[in-house]
Amino acid sequence: MKRVEFLGSSQKDLREMPATARHVLGIELMTVQYGGEPKDWKPLPKVGAGAFEIRYQDTQGAFRVIYVAKFADAVYVLHAFQKKTQKTAKLDIDLAAKRYKLIGDEP
């Protein structure tokens, strides 16, 4: 099992989500820790190689976690946020990409 490393405010942002979203996204991150795939995800090459977005939606809105799991030792959570528009905002992509660069090629 890989450890989870939260970058920037991603852990705080995840903790501030509604309980149901927090629970579902936490289970999905645990699945990734054990080498599995989340139920609803998509690659985000604009963020960086190996970056993915976990997607969850309910009556309270659309919630996302952007992470990288390509390294042997950890899953890096780059960004956690509630989506406000149909398309992921450039601000959210840019923030995740900035945090991705903090990891480097080899942590």
Secondary structure by P-SEA (a helix, b strand, c coil): cbbbbbccaaaaaaaaccaaaaaaaaaaaaaaaacccccbbbbcccccccbbbbbbbcccbbbbbbbbccccccccccbbbbbccccccaaaaaaaaaaaaaacccc
